[in-house]
Each structure stands twice: as structure tokens, then as C-alpha cells.
Amino acid sequence: MDTRSSASSAAAAWEPSIWGKRPPDARWRSRSCDAQYAQDEEFRVRFRQEVAAARRVSGAFTAPVVDADPEAEQPWMATLYVPGRTLGSVVAETGPLGGRELRLLALGLVEALRDIHRAGVVHRDLKPGNVLMSRTVRASSTSASRMRPITRPSR
């Protein structure tokens, strides 16, 4: 399967994010699938797998799944809200990172990918638009809906 076409069709499948807040300070970001994809059984199978994979991932540099309902009429998933801007927008505005900022970004990404891979998951869409730069969490991997379980060929 061509992951580039898969990633772009997956991006088209999602409606804009909905933001929520629960007392005292817990915030989350919820995304629901576009109605046309909700009827597509192949999409639902992939989404169920992606939710299960994303739920296995936890760590200081990943946005955990708060809740999800892949069986809903319009499937959805909510992740913890991480305040910050994407790496892509930071670089577009201020130019390339350097020195301490670059080292902190690299360390945060290494930690995030380590946690993702430890859970047996591969992040299929790691790019500047899916990396959040936060004051409290220097780098956080987003895009949980593009994670896949690691599968190994049988011998």
C-alpha cells in the first residue's frame, strides 16, 4: 500500500477538531470522521486498528487518547490537548532551530518515538505539522490517527 495516498486520504476523512475542557484543567482535542467515510467499512477497520494502537502509546512526549468511539455512527477520537504551535509554523515564522532549542526538540522526538515503538506502533506521518512545540513539553508527536501496529512477517 502506498502510504502517501493513504495519509492524504486519511487527512481528508477528518472533520475539523473540536476542543473541550473538563475541570479543573484537563483539555482535549476531538476529531470525528467525515460522514462519507463513516459508511466505508475499510476505513472503519483501519480506524479501529489505529485507535487501539494509539491507546497503547503513553509517555511524556505523546498526546494520549482520552476517549474514542470507533463504532459510533460518526467515529471519533479525543486526545489530550497539548498547547503549542507546530514545528512547521515555528520554522516558517522564525527560521531553522539551532543550539539548545534544536537539542530539546531532538530529545523530545527521540523520547516520543521510543514510547511509540515500545508500544509496538509505527508513526506513519511524522512531519513538522505533526510535531508540537510547547513550553511544558518541548516536542510532542500528534496525529494518533496515523499510527499503525507493527506487524512482522511470519517465518
MODELLER restraints for C-alpha pairs under 7 A, 6 or more apart:
rsr = mdl.restraints
at = mdl.atoms
rsr.add(forms.Gaussian(group=physical.xy_distance, feature=features.Distance(at['CA:13:A'], at['CA:33:A']), mean=5.57, stdev=0.5))
rsr.add(forms.Gaussian(group=physical.xy_distance, feature=features.Distance(at['CA:13:A'], at['CA:34:A']), mean=5.17, stdev=0.5))
rsr.add(forms.Gaussian(group=physical.xy_distance, feature=features.Distance(at['CA:13:A'], at['CA:37:A']), mean=6.10, stdev=0.5))
rsr.add(forms.Gaussian(group=physical.xy_distance, feature=features.Distance(at['CA:14:A'], at['CA:31:A']), mean=6.63, stdev=0.5))
rsr.add(forms.Gaussian(group=physical.xy_distance, feature=features.Distance(at['CA:14:A'], at['CA:32:A']), mean=5.96, stdev=0.5))
rsr.add(forms.Gaussian(group=physical.xy_distance, feature=features.Distance(at['CA:14:A'], at['CA:33:A']), mean=4.45, stdev=0.5))
rsr.add(forms.Gaussian(group=physical.xy_distance, feature=features.Distance(at['CA:14:A'], at['CA:34:A']), mean=5.20, stdev=0.5))
rsr.add(forms.Gaussian(group=physical.xy_distance, feature=features.Distance(at['CA:15:A'], at['CA:31:A']), mean=6.38, stdev=0.5))
rsr.add(forms.Gaussian(group=physical.xy_distance, feature=features.Distance(at['CA:15:A'], at['CA:32:A']), mean=5.77, stdev=0.5))
rsr.add(forms.Gaussian(group=physical.xy_distance, feature=features.Distance(at['CA:15:A'], at['CA:33:A']), mean=5.79, stdev=0.5))
rsr.add(forms.Gaussian(group=physical.xy_distance, feature=features.Distance(at['CA:15:A'], at['CA:34:A']), mean=5.42, stdev=0.5))
rsr.add(forms.Gaussian(group=physical.xy_distance, feature=features.Distance(at['CA:16:A'], at['CA:31:A']), mean=6.47, stdev=0.5))
rsr.add(forms.Gaussian(group=physical.xy_distance, feature=features.Distance(at['CA:17:A'], at['CA:29:A']), mean=6.26, stdev=0.5))
rsr.add(forms.Gaussian(group=physical.xy_distance, feature=features.Distance(at['CA:17:A'], at['CA:30:A']), mean=5.50, stdev=0.5))
rsr.add(forms.Gaussian(group=physical.xy_distance, feature=features.Distance(at['CA:17:A'], at['CA:31:A']), mean=4.75, stdev=0.5))
rsr.add(forms.Gaussian(group=physical.xy_distance, feature=features.Distance(at['CA:18:A'], at['CA:29:A']), mean=5.82, stdev=0.5))
rsr.add(forms.Gaussian(group=physical.xy_distance, feature=features.Distance(at['CA:18:A'], at['CA:30:A']), mean=5.03, stdev=0.5))
rsr.add(forms.Gaussian(group=physical.xy_distance, feature=features.Distance(at['CA:18:A'], at['CA:31:A']), mean=6.24, stdev=0.5))
rsr.add(forms.Gaussian(group=physical.xy_distance, feature=features.Distance(at['CA:19:A'], at['CA:28:A']), mean=5.97, stdev=0.5))
rsr.add(forms.Gaussian(group=physical.xy_distance, feature=features.Distance(at['CA:19:A'], at['CA:29:A']), mean=4.77, stdev=0.5))
rsr.add(forms.Gaussian(group=physical.xy_distance, feature=features.Distance(at['CA:19:A'], at['CA:30:A']), mean=6.22, stdev=0.5))
rsr.add(forms.Gaussian(group=physical.xy_distance, feature=features.Distance(at['CA:20:A'], at['CA:27:A']), mean=5.74, stdev=0.5))
rsr.add(forms.Gaussian(group=physical.xy_distance, feature=features.Distance(at['CA:20:A'], at['CA:28:A']), mean=5.44, stdev=0.5))
rsr.add(forms.Gaussian(group=physical.xy_distance, feature=features.Distance(at['CA:20:A'], at['CA:29:A']), mean=6.48, stdev=0.5))
rsr.add(forms.Gaussian(group=physical.xy_distance, feature=features.Distance(at['CA:21:A'], at['CA:27:A']), mean=4.37, stdev=0.5))
rsr.add(forms.Gaussian(group=physical.xy_distance, feature=features.Distance(at['CA:21:A'], at['CA:28:A']), mean=6.37, stdev=0.5))
rsr.add(forms.Gaussian(group=physical.xy_distance, feature=features.Distance(at['CA:27:A'], at['CA:80:A']), mean=6.07, stdev=0.5))
rsr.add(forms.Gaussian(group=physical.xy_distance, feature=features.Distance(at['CA:27:A'], at['CA:81:A']), mean=5.19, stdev=0.5))
rsr.add(forms.Gaussian(group=physical.xy_distance, feature=features.Distance(at['CA:28:A'], at['CA:78:A']), mean=6.23, stdev=0.5))
rsr.add(forms.Gaussian(group=physical.xy_distance, feature=features.Distance(at['CA:28:A'], at['CA:79:A']), mean=5.41, stdev=0.5))
rsr.add(forms.Gaussian(group=physical.xy_distance, feature=features.Distance(at['CA:28:A'], at['CA:80:A']), mean=4.27, stdev=0.5))
rsr.add(forms.Gaussian(group=physical.xy_distance, feature=features.Distance(at['CA:28:A'], at['CA:81:A']), mean=4.24, stdev=0.5))
rsr.add(forms.Gaussian(group=physical.xy_distance, feature=features.Distance(at['CA:29:A'], at['CA:78:A']), mean=5.32, stdev=0.5))
rsr.add(forms.Gaussian(group=physical.xy_distance, feature=features.Distance(at['CA:29:A'], at['CA:79:A']), mean=5.34, stdev=0.5))
rsr.add(forms.Gaussian(group=physical.xy_distance, feature=features.Distance(at['CA:29:A'], at['CA:80:A']), mean=6.22, stdev=0.5))
rsr.add(forms.Gaussian(group=physical.xy_distance, feature=features.Distance(at['CA:29:A'], at['CA:81:A']), mean=5.42, stdev=0.5))
rsr.add(forms.Gaussian(group=physical.xy_distance, feature=features.Distance(at['CA:30:A'], at['CA:76:A']), mean=6.90, stdev=0.5))
rsr.add(forms.Gaussian(group=physical.xy_distance, feature=features.Distance(at['CA:30:A'], at['CA:77:A']), mean=5.60, stdev=0.5))
rsr.add(forms.Gaussian(group=physical.xy_distance, feature=features.Distance(at['CA:30:A'], at['CA:78:A']), mean=3.96, stdev=0.5))
rsr.add(forms.Gaussian(group=physical.xy_distance, feature=features.Distance(at['CA:30:A'], at['CA:79:A']), mean=6.41, stdev=0.5))
rsr.add(forms.Gaussian(group=physical.xy_distance, feature=features.Distance(at['CA:31:A'], at['CA:76:A']), mean=5.50, stdev=0.5))
rsr.add(forms.Gaussian(group=physical.xy_distance, feature=features.Distance(at['CA:31:A'], at['CA:77:A']), mean=5.65, stdev=0.5))
rsr.add(forms.Gaussian(group=physical.xy_distance, feature=features.Distance(at['CA:31:A'], at['CA:78:A']), mean=6.39, stdev=0.5))
rsr.add(forms.Gaussian(group=physical.xy_distance, feature=features.Distance(at['CA:32:A'], at['CA:74:A']), mean=6.36, stdev=0.5))
rsr.add(forms.Gaussian(group=physical.xy_distance, feature=features.Distance(at['CA:32:A'], at['CA:75:A']), mean=5.65, stdev=0.5))
rsr.add(forms.Gaussian(group=physical.xy_distance, feature=features.Distance(at['CA:32:A'], at['CA:76:A']), mean=4.01, stdev=0.5))
rsr.add(forms.Gaussian(group=physical.xy_distance, feature=features.Distance(at['CA:32:A'], at['CA:77:A']), mean=6.57, stdev=0.5))
rsr.add(forms.Gaussian(group=physical.xy_distance, feature=features.Distance(at['CA:33:A'], at['CA:74:A']), mean=5.95, stdev=0.5))
rsr.add(forms.Gaussian(group=physical.xy_distance, feature=features.Distance(at['CA:33:A'], at['CA:75:A']), mean=5.59, stdev=0.5))
rsr.add(forms.Gaussian(group=physical.xy_distance, feature=features.Distance(at['CA:33:A'], at['CA:76:A']), mean=6.12, stdev=0.5))
rsr.add(forms.Gaussian(group=physical.xy_distance, feature=features.Distance(at['CA:35:A'], at['CA:74:A']), mean=6.35, stdev=0.5))
rsr.add(forms.Gaussian(group=physical.xy_distance, feature=features.Distance(at['CA:37:A'], at['CA:43:A']), mean=6.49, stdev=0.5))
rsr.add(forms.Gaussian(group=physical.xy_distance, feature=features.Distance(at['CA:38:A'], at['CA:44:A']), mean=6.92, stdev=0.5))
rsr.add(forms.Gaussian(group=physical.xy_distance, feature=features.Distance(at['CA:38:A'], at['CA:73:A']), mean=6.79, stdev=0.5))
rsr.add(forms.Gaussian(group=physical.xy_distance, feature=features.Distance(at['CA:38:A'], at['CA:74:A']), mean=5.54, stdev=0.5))
rsr.add(forms.Gaussian(group=physical.xy_distance, feature=features.Distance(at['CA:38:A'], at['CA:75:A']), mean=6.60, stdev=0.5))
rsr.add(forms.Gaussian(group=physical.xy_distance, feature=features.Distance(at['CA:44:A'], at['CA:70:A']), mean=6.99, stdev=0.5))
rsr.add(forms.Gaussian(group=physical.xy_distance, feature=features.Distance(at['CA:47:A'], at['CA:70:A']), mean=6.62, stdev=0.5))
rsr.add(forms.Gaussian(group=physical.xy_distance, feature=features.Distance(at['CA:48:A'], at['CA:70:A']), mean=5.66, stdev=0.5))
rsr.add(forms.Gaussian(group=physical.xy_distance, feature=features.Distance(at['CA:50:A'], at['CA:145:A']), mean=5.67, stdev=0.5))
rsr.add(forms.Gaussian(group=physical.xy_distance, feature=features.Distance(at['CA:50:A'], at['CA:146:A']), mean=6.75, stdev=0.5))
rsr.add(forms.Gaussian(group=physical.xy_distance, feature=features.Distance(at['CA:50:A'], at['CA:147:A']), mean=5.62, stdev=0.5))
rsr.add(forms.Gaussian(group=physical.xy_distance, feature=features.Distance(at['CA:50:A'], at['CA:148:A']), mean=5.68, stdev=0.5))
rsr.add(forms.Gaussian(group=physical.xy_distance, feature=features.Distance(at['CA:51:A'], at['CA:145:A']), mean=6.80, stdev=0.5))
rsr.add(forms.Gaussian(group=physical.xy_distance, feature=features.Distance(at['CA:53:A'], at['CA:121:A']), mean=6.24, stdev=0.5))
rsr.add(forms.Gaussian(group=physical.xy_distance, feature=features.Distance(at['CA:53:A'], at['CA:147:A']), mean=6.52, stdev=0.5))
rsr.add(forms.Gaussian(group=physical.xy_distance, feature=features.Distance(at['CA:53:A'], at['CA:148:A']), mean=6.16, stdev=0.5))
rsr.add(forms.Gaussian(group=physical.xy_distance, feature=features.Distance(at['CA:53:A'], at['CA:149:A']), mean=5.70, stdev=0.5))
rsr.add(forms.Gaussian(group=physical.xy_distance, feature=features.Distance(at['CA:54:A'], at['CA:65:A']), mean=6.66, stdev=0.5))
rsr.add(forms.Gaussian(group=physical.xy_distance, feature=features.Distance(at['CA:54:A'], at['CA:144:A']), mean=5.60, stdev=0.5))
rsr.add(forms.Gaussian(group=physical.xy_distance, feature=features.Distance(at['CA:54:A'], at['CA:147:A']), mean=6.46, stdev=0.5))
rsr.add(forms.Gaussian(group=physical.xy_distance, feature=features.Distance(at['CA:55:A'], at['CA:64:A']), mean=6.96, stdev=0.5))
rsr.add(forms.Gaussian(group=physical.xy_distance, feature=features.Distance(at['CA:55:A'], at['CA:65:A']), mean=5.70, stdev=0.5))
rsr.add(forms.Gaussian(group=physical.xy_distance, feature=features.Distance(at['CA:56:A'], at['CA:119:A']), mean=5.70, stdev=0.5))
rsr.add(forms.Gaussian(group=physical.xy_distance, feature=features.Distance(at['CA:57:A'], at['CA:64:A']), mean=6.90, stdev=0.5))
rsr.add(forms.Gaussian(group=physical.xy_distance, feature=features.Distance(at['CA:57:A'], at['CA:115:A']), mean=6.40, stdev=0.5))
rsr.add(forms.Gaussian(group=physical.xy_distance, feature=features.Distance(at['CA:57:A'], at['CA:116:A']), mean=5.48, stdev=0.5))
rsr.add(forms.Gaussian(group=physical.xy_distance, feature=features.Distance(at['CA:57:A'], at['CA:119:A']), mean=5.56, stdev=0.5))
rsr.add(forms.Gaussian(group=physical.xy_distance, feature=features.Distance(at['CA:58:A'], at['CA:64:A']), mean=5.95, stdev=0.5))
rsr.add(forms.Gaussian(group=physical.xy_distance, feature=features.Distance(at['CA:58:A'], at['CA:115:A']), mean=6.48, stdev=0.5))
rsr.add(forms.Gaussian(group=physical.xy_distance, feature=features.Distance(at['CA:59:A'], at['CA:112:A']), mean=6.92, stdev=0.5))
rsr.add(forms.Gaussian(group=physical.xy_distance, feature=features.Distance(at['CA:59:A'], at['CA:115:A']), mean=5.99, stdev=0.5))
rsr.add(forms.Gaussian(group=physical.xy_distance, feature=features.Distance(at['CA:61:A'], at['CA:108:A']), mean=6.17, stdev=0.5))
rsr.add(forms.Gaussian(group=physical.xy_distance, feature=features.Distance(at['CA:61:A'], at['CA:111:A']), mean=6.47, stdev=0.5))
rsr.add(forms.Gaussian(group=physical.xy_distance, feature=features.Distance(at['CA:61:A'], at['CA:112:A']), mean=4.91, stdev=0.5))
rsr.add(forms.Gaussian(group=physical.xy_distance, feature=features.Distance(at['CA:61:A'], at['CA:137:A']), mean=6.51, stdev=0.5))
rsr.add(forms.Gaussian(group=physical.xy_distance, feature=features.Distance(at['CA:61:A'], at['CA:139:A']), mean=6.25, stdev=0.5))
rsr.add(forms.Gaussian(group=physical.xy_distance, feature=features.Distance(at['CA:61:A'], at['CA:140:A']), mean=4.60, stdev=0.5))
rsr.add(forms.Gaussian(group=physical.xy_distance, feature=features.Distance(at['CA:61:A'], at['CA:141:A']), mean=6.68, stdev=0.5))
rsr.add(forms.Gaussian(group=physical.xy_distance, feature=features.Distance(at['CA:62:A'], at['CA:112:A']), mean=5.70, stdev=0.5))
rsr.add(forms.Gaussian(group=physical.xy_distance, feature=features.Distance(at['CA:62:A'], at['CA:140:A']), mean=5.06, stdev=0.5))
rsr.add(forms.Gaussian(group=physical.xy_distance, feature=features.Distance(at['CA:62:A'], at['CA:141:A']), mean=5.20, stdev=0.5))
rsr.add(forms.Gaussian(group=physical.xy_distance, feature=features.Distance(at['CA:62:A'], at['CA:142:A']), mean=6.83, stdev=0.5))
rsr.add(forms.Gaussian(group=physical.xy_distance, feature=features.Distance(at['CA:63:A'], at['CA:79:A']), mean=6.03, stdev=0.5))
rsr.add(forms.Gaussian(group=physical.xy_distance, feature=features.Distance(at['CA:63:A'], at['CA:80:A']), mean=5.42, stdev=0.5))
rsr.add(forms.Gaussian(group=physical.xy_distance, feature=features.Distance(at['CA:63:A'], at['CA:82:A']), mean=6.89, stdev=0.5))
rsr.add(forms.Gaussian(group=physical.xy_distance, feature=features.Distance(at['CA:63:A'], at['CA:140:A']), mean=6.79, stdev=0.5))
rsr.add(forms.Gaussian(group=physical.xy_distance, feature=features.Distance(at['CA:63:A'], at['CA:141:A']), mean=6.80, stdev=0.5))
rsr.add(forms.Gaussian(group=physical.xy_distance, feature=features.Distance(at['CA:63:A'], at['CA:142:A']), mean=6.27, stdev=0.5))
rsr.add(forms.Gaussian(group=physical.xy_distance, feature=features.Distance(at['CA:64:A'], at['CA:79:A']), mean=5.48, stdev=0.5))
rsr.add(forms.Gaussian(group=physical.xy_distance, feature=features.Distance(at['CA:64:A'], at['CA:80:A']), mean=5.67, stdev=0.5))
rsr.add(forms.Gaussian(group=physical.xy_distance, feature=features.Distance(at['CA:65:A'], at['CA:78:A']), mean=5.85, stdev=0.5))
rsr.add(forms.Gaussian(group=physical.xy_distance, feature=features.Distance(at['CA:65:A'], at['CA:79:A']), mean=4.22, stdev=0.5))
rsr.add(forms.Gaussian(group=physical.xy_distance, feature=features.Distance(at['CA:65:A'], at['CA:80:A']), mean=6.39, stdev=0.5))
rsr.add(forms.Gaussian(group=physical.xy_distance, feature=features.Distance(at['CA:66:A'], at['CA:78:A']), mean=5.41, stdev=0.5))
rsr.add(forms.Gaussian(group=physical.xy_distance, feature=features.Distance(at['CA:66:A'], at['CA:79:A']), mean=4.99, stdev=0.5))
rsr.add(forms.Gaussian(group=physical.xy_distance, feature=features.Distance(at['CA:66:A'], at['CA:80:A']), mean=6.04, stdev=0.5))
rsr.add(forms.Gaussian(group=physical.xy_distance, feature=features.Distance(at['CA:67:A'], at['CA:77:A']), mean=6.05, stdev=0.5))
rsr.add(forms.Gaussian(group=physical.xy_distance, feature=features.Distance(at['CA:67:A'], at['CA:78:A']), mean=5.31, stdev=0.5))
rsr.add(forms.Gaussian(group=physical.xy_distance, feature=features.Distance(at['CA:68:A'], at['CA:76:A']), mean=5.61, stdev=0.5))
rsr.add(forms.Gaussian(group=physical.xy_distance, feature=features.Distance(at['CA:68:A'], at['CA:77:A']), mean=4.05, stdev=0.5))
rsr.add(forms.Gaussian(group=physical.xy_distance, feature=features.Distance(at['CA:68:A'], at['CA:78:A']), mean=5.91, stdev=0.5))
rsr.add(forms.Gaussian(group=physical.xy_distance, feature=features.Distance(at['CA:69:A'], at['CA:75:A']), mean=5.66, stdev=0.5))
rsr.add(forms.Gaussian(group=physical.xy_distance, feature=features.Distance(at['CA:69:A'], at['CA:76:A']), mean=5.52, stdev=0.5))
rsr.add(forms.Gaussian(group=physical.xy_distance, feature=features.Distance(at['CA:69:A'], at['CA:77:A']), mean=6.42, stdev=0.5))
rsr.add(forms.Gaussian(group=physical.xy_distance, feature=features.Distance(at['CA:70:A'], at['CA:76:A']), mean=6.11, stdev=0.5))
rsr.add(forms.Gaussian(group=physical.xy_distance, feature=features.Distance(at['CA:83:A'], at['CA:134:A']), mean=5.97, stdev=0.5))
rsr.add(forms.Gaussian(group=physical.xy_distance, feature=features.Distance(at['CA:84:A'], at['CA:132:A']), mean=5.88, stdev=0.5))
rsr.add(forms.Gaussian(group=physical.xy_distance, feature=features.Distance(at['CA:84:A'], at['CA:133:A']), mean=5.30, stdev=0.5))
rsr.add(forms.Gaussian(group=physical.xy_distance, feature=features.Distance(at['CA:84:A'], at['CA:134:A']), mean=4.43, stdev=0.5))
rsr.add(forms.Gaussian(group=physical.xy_distance, feature=features.Distance(at['CA:85:A'], at['CA:132:A']), mean=5.49, stdev=0.5))
rsr.add(forms.Gaussian(group=physical.xy_distance, feature=features.Distance(at['CA:85:A'], at['CA:133:A']), mean=5.41, stdev=0.5))
rsr.add(forms.Gaussian(group=physical.xy_distance, feature=features.Distance(at['CA:85:A'], at['CA:134:A']), mean=6.88, stdev=0.5))
rsr.add(forms.Gaussian(group=physical.xy_distance, feature=features.Distance(at['CA:86:A'], at['CA:128:A']), mean=6.50, stdev=0.5))
rsr.add(forms.Gaussian(group=physical.xy_distance, feature=features.Distance(at['CA:86:A'], at['CA:129:A']), mean=5.37, stdev=0.5))
rsr.add(forms.Gaussian(group=physical.xy_distance, feature=features.Distance(at['CA:86:A'], at['CA:130:A']), mean=6.54, stdev=0.5))
rsr.add(forms.Gaussian(group=physical.xy_distance, feature=features.Distance(at['CA:86:A'], at['CA:131:A']), mean=5.43, stdev=0.5))
rsr.add(forms.Gaussian(group=physical.xy_distance, feature=features.Distance(at['CA:86:A'], at['CA:132:A']), mean=4.34, stdev=0.5))
rsr.add(forms.Gaussian(group=physical.xy_distance, feature=features.Distance(at['CA:86:A'], at['CA:133:A']), mean=5.79, stdev=0.5))
rsr.add(forms.Gaussian(group=physical.xy_distance, feature=features.Distance(at['CA:87:A'], at['CA:128:A']), mean=4.87, stdev=0.5))
rsr.add(forms.Gaussian(group=physical.xy_distance, feature=features.Distance(at['CA:87:A'], at['CA:129:A']), mean=6.18, stdev=0.5))
rsr.add(forms.Gaussian(group=physical.xy_distance, feature=features.Distance(at['CA:87:A'], at['CA:131:A']), mean=5.50, stdev=0.5))
rsr.add(forms.Gaussian(group=physical.xy_distance, feature=features.Distance(at['CA:87:A'], at['CA:132:A']), mean=5.80, stdev=0.5))
rsr.add(forms.Gaussian(group=physical.xy_distance, feature=features.Distance(at['CA:87:A'], at['CA:133:A']), mean=5.93, stdev=0.5))
rsr.add(forms.Gaussian(group=physical.xy_distance, feature=features.Distance(at['CA:88:A'], at['CA:128:A']), mean=4.47, stdev=0.5))
rsr.add(forms.Gaussian(group=physical.xy_distance, feature=features.Distance(at['CA:88:A'], at['CA:129:A']), mean=5.11, stdev=0.5))
rsr.add(forms.Gaussian(group=physical.xy_distance, feature=features.Distance(at['CA:91:A'], at['CA:97:A']), mean=6.98, stdev=0.5))
rsr.add(forms.Gaussian(group=physical.xy_distance, feature=features.Distance(at['CA:104:A'], at['CA:138:A']), mean=6.41, stdev=0.5))
rsr.add(forms.Gaussian(group=physical.xy_distance, feature=features.Distance(at['CA:105:A'], at['CA:138:A']), mean=6.05, stdev=0.5))
rsr.add(forms.Gaussian(group=physical.xy_distance, feature=features.Distance(at['CA:105:A'], at['CA:139:A']), mean=5.51, stdev=0.5))
rsr.add(forms.Gaussian(group=physical.xy_distance, feature=features.Distance(at['CA:108:A'], at['CA:138:A']), mean=6.21, stdev=0.5))
rsr.add(forms.Gaussian(group=physical.xy_distance, feature=features.Distance(at['CA:108:A'], at['CA:139:A']), mean=4.86, stdev=0.5))
rsr.add(forms.Gaussian(group=physical.xy_distance, feature=features.Distance(at['CA:108:A'], at['CA:140:A']), mean=6.83, stdev=0.5))
rsr.add(forms.Gaussian(group=physical.xy_distance, feature=features.Distance(at['CA:109:A'], at['CA:139:A']), mean=6.02, stdev=0.5))
rsr.add(forms.Gaussian(group=physical.xy_distance, feature=features.Distance(at['CA:109:A'], at['CA:140:A']), mean=6.95, stdev=0.5))
rsr.add(forms.Gaussian(group=physical.xy_distance, feature=features.Distance(at['CA:112:A'], at['CA:140:A']), mean=6.67, stdev=0.5))
rsr.add(forms.Gaussian(group=physical.xy_distance, feature=features.Distance(at['CA:112:A'], at['CA:141:A']), mean=6.36, stdev=0.5))
rsr.add(forms.Gaussian(group=physical.xy_distance, feature=features.Distance(at['CA:116:A'], at['CA:122:A']), mean=6.71, stdev=0.5))
rsr.add(forms.Gaussian(group=physical.xy_distance, feature=features.Distance(at['CA:120:A'], at['CA:149:A']), mean=5.76, stdev=0.5))
rsr.add(forms.Gaussian(group=physical.xy_distance, feature=features.Distance(at['CA:120:A'], at['CA:150:A']), mean=5.30, stdev=0.5))
rsr.add(forms.Gaussian(group=physical.xy_distance, feature=features.Distance(at['CA:121:A'], at['CA:147:A']), mean=6.36, stdev=0.5))
rsr.add(forms.Gaussian(group=physical.xy_distance, feature=features.Distance(at['CA:121:A'], at['CA:148:A']), mean=5.43, stdev=0.5))
rsr.add(forms.Gaussian(group=physical.xy_distance, feature=features.Distance(at['CA:121:A'], at['CA:149:A']), mean=4.32, stdev=0.5))
rsr.add(forms.Gaussian(group=physical.xy_distance, feature=features.Distance(at['CA:121:A'], at['CA:150:A']), mean=5.11, stdev=0.5))
rsr.add(forms.Gaussian(group=physical.xy_distance, feature=features.Distance(at['CA:122:A'], at['CA:147:A']), mean=5.69, stdev=0.5))
rsr.add(forms.Gaussian(group=physical.xy_distance, feature=features.Distance(at['CA:122:A'], at['CA:148:A']), mean=5.38, stdev=0.5))
rsr.add(forms.Gaussian(group=physical.xy_distance, feature=features.Distance(at['CA:122:A'], at['CA:149:A']), mean=6.23, stdev=0.5))
rsr.add(forms.Gaussian(group=physical.xy_distance, feature=features.Distance(at['CA:122:A'], at['CA:150:A']), mean=6.02, stdev=0.5))
rsr.add(forms.Gaussian(group=physical.xy_distance, feature=features.Distance(at['CA:123:A'], at['CA:146:A']), mean=6.30, stdev=0.5))
rsr.add(forms.Gaussian(group=physical.xy_distance, feature=features.Distance(at['CA:123:A'], at['CA:147:A']), mean=4.57, stdev=0.5))
rsr.add(forms.Gaussian(group=physical.xy_distance, feature=features.Distance(at['CA:123:A'], at['CA:148:A']), mean=6.59, stdev=0.5))
rsr.add(forms.Gaussian(group=physical.xy_distance, feature=features.Distance(at['CA:124:A'], at['CA:146:A']), mean=5.65, stdev=0.5))
rsr.add(forms.Gaussian(group=physical.xy_distance, feature=features.Distance(at['CA:124:A'], at['CA:147:A']), mean=5.77, stdev=0.5))
rsr.add(forms.Gaussian(group=physical.xy_distance, feature=features.Distance(at['CA:125:A'], at['CA:146:A']), mean=6.20, stdev=0.5))
rsr.add(forms.Gaussian(group=physical.xy_distance, feature=features.Distance(at['CA:130:A'], at['CA:141:A']), mean=6.12, stdev=0.5))
rsr.add(forms.Gaussian(group=physical.xy_distance, feature=features.Distance(at['CA:130:A'], at['CA:142:A']), mean=5.12, stdev=0.5))
rsr.add(forms.Gaussian(group=physical.xy_distance, feature=features.Distance(at['CA:130:A'], at['CA:143:A']), mean=6.04, stdev=0.5))
rsr.add(forms.Gaussian(group=physical.xy_distance, feature=features.Distance(at['CA:131:A'], at['CA:139:A']), mean=6.22, stdev=0.5))
rsr.add(forms.Gaussian(group=physical.xy_distance, feature=features.Distance(at['CA:131:A'], at['CA:140:A']), mean=5.55, stdev=0.5))
rsr.add(forms.Gaussian(group=physical.xy_distance, feature=features.Distance(at['CA:131:A'], at['CA:141:A']), mean=4.97, stdev=0.5))
rsr.add(forms.Gaussian(group=physical.xy_distance, feature=features.Distance(at['CA:131:A'], at['CA:142:A']), mean=6.09, stdev=0.5))
rsr.add(forms.Gaussian(group=physical.xy_distance, feature=features.Distance(at['CA:132:A'], at['CA:139:A']), mean=5.42, stdev=0.5))
rsr.add(forms.Gaussian(group=physical.xy_distance, feature=features.Distance(at['CA:132:A'], at['CA:140:A']), mean=5.10, stdev=0.5))
rsr.add(forms.Gaussian(group=physical.xy_distance, feature=features.Distance(at['CA:132:A'], at['CA:141:A']), mean=6.61, stdev=0.5))
rsr.add(forms.Gaussian(group=physical.xy_distance, feature=features.Distance(at['CA:133:A'], at['CA:139:A']), mean=5.01, stdev=0.5))
rsr.add(forms.Gaussian(group=physical.xy_distance, feature=features.Distance(at['CA:133:A'], at['CA:140:A']), mean=6.87, stdev=0.5))
